[in-house]
C-alpha cells in the first residue's frame, strides 16, 4: 500500500505541477494580450488624434479659402464699380465730343 500511496502522491504532484504550469502559461498569455490591447488603444488614440488634426486642418483651409474668395469678390466689386464709372465717363465724353462735331457739321 505504501507504493500505491507514493504513486498516487506523485501523480497528484504531477497534476498540480501541470496545472501550475498551465496557470503560468495563461498568465503570460494574458499579459501579452493586455500589452497588445494597450498598443492597440494607443494606436487608436493616435489615429483619432491624427484624424482630428486633419479635420482641423481642412476646416482651417476652408476658412482660409473662404476668406480669400471674399477678398477677391470685394476686389471684383470695386473693379466693376470703377469700370462702370469709367465707361459712363467715357460715354459722356464721347457723347459730348460727338454732339459738338455734329452741331458744327450741321452749321456749315
Residue frames as a rotation matrix with the C-alpha (Angstrom) as fourth column:
UNK 1
0.560 0.829 0.000 0.00
0.829 -0.560 0.000 0.00
0.000 0.000 -1.000 0.00
UNK 2
0.279 -0.541 -0.794 2.86
0.273 -0.748 0.605 2.34
-0.921 -0.385 -0.061 0.63
UNK 3
-0.751 -0.553 0.361 3.87
0.462 -0.050 0.886 2.08
-0.472 0.832 0.293 -3.03
UNK 4
-0.096 0.805 0.585 0.36
0.940 -0.120 0.319 2.94
0.327 0.581 -0.745 -4.19
UNK 5
0.701 0.347 -0.623 0.29
0.607 -0.749 0.266 5.89
-0.374 -0.564 -0.736 -1.87
UNK 6
-0.204 -0.854 -0.479 3.65
0.198 -0.515 0.834 7.13
-0.959 0.075 0.274 -3.17
UNK 7
-0.744 -0.004 0.668 2.44
0.665 0.089 0.741 6.67
-0.063 0.996 -0.064 -6.77
UNK 8
0.314 0.937 0.156 -0.80
0.922 -0.339 0.184 8.49
0.225 0.086 -0.971 -6.01
UNK 9
0.496 -0.205 -0.844 1.13
0.408 -0.803 0.434 11.26
-0.767 -0.559 -0.315 -4.31
UNK 10
-0.611 -0.792 -0.019 3.49
0.285 -0.242 0.928 11.55
-0.739 0.561 0.373 -7.28
UNK 11
-0.462 0.527 0.713 0.55
0.862 0.077 0.502 11.57
0.209 0.846 -0.490 -9.73
UNK 12
0.634 0.713 -0.299 -1.22
0.770 -0.616 0.163 14.25
-0.068 -0.334 -0.940 -7.73
UNK 13
0.156 -0.695 -0.702 2.02
0.261 -0.656 0.708 16.23
-0.953 -0.294 0.079 -7.51
UNK 14
-0.782 -0.430 0.450 2.49
0.505 -0.016 0.863 15.95
-0.364 0.902 0.230 -11.28
UNK 15
-0.002 0.885 0.466 -1.11
0.951 -0.141 0.273 17.02
0.308 0.444 -0.841 -11.85
UNK 16
0.698 0.200 -0.687 -0.67
0.524 -0.797 0.301 20.06
-0.487 -0.570 -0.661 -9.60
UNK 17
-0.303 -0.892 -0.334 2.61
0.237 -0.410 0.881 20.95
-0.923 0.188 0.336 -11.33
UNK 18
-0.654 0.139 0.744 0.89
0.756 0.081 0.650 20.68
0.030 0.987 -0.159 -14.71
UNK 19
0.474 0.880 0.040 -1.92
0.866 -0.474 0.161 22.95
0.160 -0.042 -0.986 -13.51
UNK 20
0.446 -0.394 -0.804 0.62
0.318 -0.769 0.554 25.46
-0.837 -0.503 -0.217 -12.17
UNK 21
-0.679 -0.706 0.200 2.46
0.398 -0.126 0.909 25.40
-0.617 0.697 0.367 -15.50
UNK 22
-0.269 0.675 0.687 -0.84
0.912 -0.052 0.408 25.95
0.311 0.736 -0.601 -17.31
UNK 23
0.695 0.500 -0.517 -1.69
0.671 -0.710 0.214 28.85
-0.260 -0.495 -0.829 -14.98
UNK 24
-0.057 -0.810 -0.584 1.73
0.220 -0.580 0.784 30.43
-0.974 -0.083 0.212 -15.65
UNK 25
-0.759 -0.178 0.627 1.23
0.625 0.071 0.777 29.96
-0.183 0.981 0.058 -19.40
UNK 26
0.174 0.926 0.335 -2.23
0.932 -0.264 0.247 31.56
0.317 0.269 -0.909 -19.22
UNK 27
0.588 -0.025 -0.808 -0.88
0.484 -0.790 0.377 34.44
-0.648 -0.613 -0.452 -17.12
UNK 28
-0.529 -0.830 -0.176 1.88
0.251 -0.351 0.902 35.06
-0.811 0.433 0.394 -19.69
UNK 29
-0.572 0.404 0.714 -0.68
0.802 0.092 0.590 34.85
0.173 0.910 -0.376 -22.49
UNK 30
0.537 0.813 -0.226 -2.95
0.843 -0.516 0.148 37.27
0.004 -0.270 -0.963 -20.65
UNK 31
0.202 -0.554 -0.808 -0.05
0.296 -0.752 0.589 39.69
-0.934 -0.358 0.012 -20.09
UNK 32
-0.804 -0.510 0.306 0.78
0.408 -0.098 0.908 39.54
-0.433 0.855 0.287 -23.81
UNK 33
-0.161 0.843 0.514 -2.87
0.920 -0.060 0.387 40.14
0.357 0.535 -0.766 -24.78
UNK 34
0.641 0.366 -0.675 -3.06
0.653 -0.722 0.228 43.07
-0.404 -0.587 -0.702 -22.33
UNK 35
-0.294 -0.836 -0.463 0.15
0.255 -0.535 0.805 44.50
-0.921 0.119 0.371 -23.82
UNK 36
-0.793 0.050 0.607 -1.27
0.608 0.031 0.793 44.19
0.021 0.998 -0.055 -27.35
UNK 37
0.277 0.961 0.018 -4.53
0.943 -0.275 0.185 45.78
0.183 -0.034 -0.982 -26.20
UNK 38
0.385 -0.222 -0.896 -2.63
0.416 -0.825 0.383 48.74
-0.824 -0.520 -0.225 -24.74
UNK 39
-0.718 -0.696 -0.011 -0.70
0.257 -0.280 0.925 49.10
-0.647 0.661 0.380 -28.01
UNK 40
-0.475 0.630 0.614 -3.95
0.830 0.089 0.551 48.99
0.293 0.771 -0.565 -29.98
UNK 41
0.546 0.698 -0.464 -5.56
0.819 -0.562 0.120 51.57
-0.177 -0.445 -0.878 -27.71
UNK 42
-0.018 -0.644 -0.765 -2.52
0.216 -0.749 0.626 53.83
-0.976 -0.154 0.153 -28.09
UNK 43
-0.870 -0.281 0.405 -2.62
0.420 0.007 0.907 53.33
-0.258 0.960 0.112 -31.86
UNK 44
-0.028 0.949 0.314 -6.33
0.958 -0.065 0.280 54.06
0.286 0.308 -0.907 -31.90
UNK 45
0.530 0.178 -0.829 -5.79
0.582 -0.788 0.203 57.18
-0.617 -0.590 -0.521 -29.81
UNK 46
-0.496 -0.782 -0.378 -3.04
0.145 -0.504 0.852 58.32
-0.856 0.368 0.363 -32.16
UNK 47
-0.730 0.285 0.621 -5.26
0.675 0.156 0.722 57.64
0.109 0.946 -0.306 -35.19
UNK 48
0.384 0.907 -0.172 -8.11
0.923 -0.374 0.088 59.62
0.015 -0.193 -0.981 -33.61
UNK 49
0.254 -0.378 -0.890 -5.71
0.306 -0.842 0.445 62.50
-0.918 -0.385 -0.099 -32.90
UNK 50
-0.802 -0.583 0.129 -4.41
0.272 -0.163 0.948 62.41
-0.532 0.796 0.290 -36.48
UNK 51
-0.346 0.764 0.545 -7.96
0.887 0.077 0.455 62.44
0.305 0.641 -0.704 -37.86
UNK 52
0.568 0.537 -0.624 -8.86
0.743 -0.661 0.107 65.30
-0.354 -0.524 -0.774 -35.57
UNK 53
-0.192 -0.735 -0.650 -5.77
0.168 -0.677 0.716 67.21
-0.967 0.028 0.254 -36.71
UNK 54
-0.853 -0.084 0.515 -6.66
0.509 0.079 0.857 66.57
-0.113 0.993 -0.025 -40.36
UNK 55
0.124 0.979 0.160 -10.22
0.970 -0.153 0.186 67.73
0.207 0.132 -0.969 -39.76
UNK 56
0.472 -0.031 -0.881 -8.96
0.464 -0.841 0.278 70.88
-0.750 -0.540 -0.383 -38.06
UNK 57
-0.613 -0.773 -0.161 -6.52
0.201 -0.349 0.915 71.47
-0.764 0.529 0.369 -40.93
UNK 58
-0.604 0.464 0.648 -9.32
0.769 0.127 0.626 71.06
0.208 0.877 -0.434 -43.50
UNK 59
0.489 0.802 -0.342 -11.54
0.866 -0.493 0.082 73.43
-0.103 -0.337 -0.936 -41.53
UNK 60
0.144 -0.536 -0.832 -8.73
0.217 -0.803 0.555 75.99
-0.965 -0.260 0.001 -41.40
UNK 61
-0.829 -0.450 0.333 -8.08
0.381 -0.018 0.924 75.52
-0.410 0.893 0.186 -45.12
UNK 62
-0.133 0.872 0.471 -11.76
0.956 -0.013 0.294 76.06
0.262 0.489 -0.832 -45.91
UNK 63
0.616 0.342 -0.710 -11.82
0.611 -0.776 0.156 79.20
-0.498 -0.530 -0.687 -43.77
UNK 64
-0.305 -0.827 -0.472 -8.69
0.155 -0.532 0.832 80.48
-0.940 0.181 0.291 -45.49
UNK 65
-0.795 0.070 0.602 -10.16
0.606 0.133 0.785 79.79
-0.025 0.989 -0.149 -48.95
UNK 66
0.264 0.964 0.038 -13.47
0.958 -0.266 0.107 81.39
0.113 0.008 -0.994 -47.98
UNK 67
0.407 -0.188 -0.894 -11.62
0.366 -0.863 0.349 84.48
-0.837 -0.469 -0.283 -46.74
UNK 68
-0.694 -0.719 -0.039 -9.54
0.194 -0.238 0.952 84.66
-0.693 0.653 0.305 -49.92
UNK 69
-0.513 0.585 0.628 -12.67
0.832 0.159 0.531 84.30
0.211 0.795 -0.568 -52.07
UNK 70
0.520 0.714 -0.468 -14.39
0.815 -0.579 0.021 87.02
-0.256 -0.393 -0.883 -50.07
UNK 71
-0.002 -0.615 -0.789 -11.44
0.127 -0.782 0.610 89.35
-0.992 -0.099 0.080 -50.62
UNK 72
-0.879 -0.315 0.358 -11.38
0.354 0.072 0.932 88.54
-0.320 0.946 0.048 -54.33
UNK 73
-0.051 0.947 0.317 -15.14
0.987 0.000 0.159 89.15
0.150 0.321 -0.935 -54.54
UNK 74
0.533 0.213 -0.819 -14.76
0.506 -0.856 0.106 92.52
-0.678 -0.471 -0.564 -52.87
UNK 75
-0.476 -0.794 -0.379 -11.95
0.048 -0.454 0.890 93.40
-0.878 0.405 0.254 -55.29
UNK 76
-0.745 0.260 0.615 -14.10
0.667 0.264 0.696 92.39
0.019 0.929 -0.370 -58.27
UNK 77
0.373 0.914 -0.161 -16.99
0.922 -0.385 -0.051 94.50
-0.108 -0.130 -0.986 -56.98
UNK 78
0.258 -0.356 -0.898 -14.63
0.167 -0.899 0.404 97.51
-0.952 -0.255 -0.172 -56.66
UNK 79
-0.790 -0.609 0.075 -13.22
0.140 -0.061 0.988 96.91
-0.597 0.791 0.133 -60.14
UNK 80
-0.348 0.760 0.550 -16.74
0.934 0.225 0.279 96.60
0.088 0.610 -0.787 -61.55
UNK 81
0.583 0.554 -0.595 -17.70
0.645 -0.761 -0.076 99.93
-0.495 -0.339 -0.800 -59.98
UNK 82
-0.160 -0.730 -0.664 -14.57
-0.070 -0.663 0.745 101.58
-0.985 0.166 0.055 -61.39
UNK 83
-0.846 -0.149 0.511 -15.25
0.448 0.321 0.835 100.06
-0.288 0.935 -0.205 -64.79
UNK 84
0.121 0.966 0.229 -18.85
0.993 -0.113 -0.045 101.26
-0.018 0.233 -0.972 -64.77
UNK 85
0.544 0.047 -0.838 -17.77
0.319 -0.935 0.155 104.71
-0.776 -0.352 -0.524 -63.70
UNK 86
-0.515 -0.813 -0.273 -15.03
-0.042 -0.294 0.955 104.84
-0.856 0.503 0.117 -66.34
UNK 87
-0.659 0.344 0.669 -17.40
0.748 0.385 0.540 103.58
-0.072 0.856 -0.511 -69.02
UNK 88
0.439 0.877 -0.195 -20.00
0.866 -0.471 -0.169 106.13
-0.240 -0.095 -0.966 -68.01
UNK 89
0.282 -0.423 -0.861 -17.43
0.010 -0.896 0.444 108.96
-0.959 -0.134 -0.249 -68.09
UNK 90
-0.773 -0.599 0.211 -16.13
0.172 0.122 0.977 107.76
-0.611 0.792 0.008 -71.44
UNK 91
-0.287 0.755 0.590 -19.65
0.958 0.210 0.197 107.61
0.025 0.621 -0.783 -72.89
UNK 92
0.625 0.491 -0.607 -20.40
0.554 -0.827 -0.098 111.09
-0.550 -0.275 -0.789 -71.54
UNK 93
-0.155 -0.780 -0.607 -17.18
-0.134 -0.592 0.795 112.40
-0.979 0.204 -0.013 -73.05
UNK 94
-0.809 -0.141 0.570 -17.90
0.477 0.408 0.778 110.63
-0.342 0.902 -0.263 -76.35
UNK 95
0.143 0.957 0.253 -21.45
0.986 -0.118 -0.115 111.98
-0.080 0.266 -0.961 -76.49
UNK 96
0.600 0.061 -0.798 -20.31
0.245 -0.963 0.111 115.50
-0.761 -0.262 -0.593 -75.66
UNK 97
-0.409 -0.847 -0.339 -17.45
-0.138 -0.309 0.941 115.41
-0.902 0.432 0.009 -78.11
UNK 98
-0.771 0.153 0.618 -19.50
0.618 0.412 0.669 113.96
-0.152 0.898 -0.412 -80.95
UNK 99
0.316 0.947 -0.062 -22.51
0.899 -0.319 -0.300 116.19
-0.304 0.039 -0.952 -80.34
UNK 100
0.282 -0.298 -0.912 -20.34
-0.071 -0.955 0.289 119.26
-0.957 -0.016 -0.290 -80.80
UNK 101
-0.797 -0.598 0.085 -18.95
-0.005 0.147 0.989 117.81
-0.604 0.788 -0.120 -84.03
UNK 102
-0.409 0.719 0.562 -22.40
0.909 0.377 0.179 117.10
-0.083 0.584 -0.808 -85.38
UNK 103
0.520 0.611 -0.597 -23.54
0.572 -0.768 -0.288 120.57
-0.634 -0.192 -0.749 -84.50
UNK 104
-0.132 -0.643 -0.754 -20.65
-0.288 -0.703 0.650 122.15
-0.948 0.303 -0.093 -86.33
UNK 105
-0.895 -0.154 0.419 -21.24
0.311 0.459 0.832 119.97
-0.320 0.875 -0.363 -89.36
UNK 106
-0.020 0.973 0.229 -24.87
0.984 0.060 -0.170 120.90
-0.179 0.221 -0.959 -89.35
UNK 107
0.381 0.120 -0.917 -23.97
0.253 -0.967 -0.022 124.60
-0.889 -0.223 -0.399 -89.16
UNK 108
-0.553 -0.746 -0.371 -21.89
-0.133 -0.361 0.923 124.54
-0.823 0.560 0.101 -92.29
